[in-house]
């Protein structure tokens, strides 16, 4: 993991919603830090935040508010809403009054929607140079945001950055994009558009800016953000656009975002799926937890993969445990559910609460100390009971997360679990391979 890149920060939200700080840590001597105190800049970049976007119509106030509440409860730090029509911006004031998370207005084509959103009290504006590029219109938005203290994200997404009005220019740019040096030309277009657009902001003394440069191609995303990070001292909003359904989009997104975050690049993220946006929040948080960029909330579940050694219905058990942990566990305990005695003891020793299975039985450990051996039918209930009891001890100060009490001695497969050597012996009796001496 590389050290986080420093930037001029932006602040999203207000006293009622709470302030989400994005980026930070830039040296106060930097020219774009002028006018900000060290306290405003922060001594280090803020934790990487997770964003998502509502899937319903913004003008449908009750449904929009309900969706925002659901996404915020799931862990979204920032929620974006679409405002393609005036009836959407007219709904914003009521939506903002009923929600307690910073809201971003997604503006395309009509700069008036940005002005209306700012007037309604929205906490951030998203603009796209590909479809709002009239300088006078951009300056109107800048002035409104500057007066209201509202930051702006400039998004140069691949899908909209190519020129579409000037047919000759469009043909030239498309030819460049589909040449053998696709990434180089695409990055050149993105960076040129950013420089051209940001010059308007700088000339209007506006620096509360975040940048995004999304593509559906994970390798373009990695290359583009890496180059942009070298050139612009603003927070970066990471994402892979048009990533597809969750089943494939999660791989496409995690490859790109995980690579950039591991290299210290990125200040806020949105994983985009053609699916319920709650999965975007859940997977975005899990990505940050996995990289150690956010403190985990709730249990971390470790479980065996597919394997012929499994001696219980592990996959049903894992799904049941996952659901129950999500419902009932608040502290970031590590829980291991293992299907046999090969890797089970090691994982159980490293987990706060663990179970590993034998012949239709499960041995349950709490911080390395064996607490029970139960039949398969009782594993779920007993494991969850031990998790809840351990959580209570952690919250009372009687136990600490990650503290191991004893070393686990793996059980003899011939003994209590009663499966390993007996099966081998049975195979030898029936003429199968003799696993003890390597012959039949």
Order of alpha helices (4+ residues) and beta strands (2+ residues): beta-beta-alpha-beta-alpha-beta-alpha-beta-alpha-beta-alpha-beta-alpha-alpha-alpha-beta-alpha-beta-alpha-beta-alpha-beta-alpha-beta-alpha-beta-beta-beta-alpha-alpha
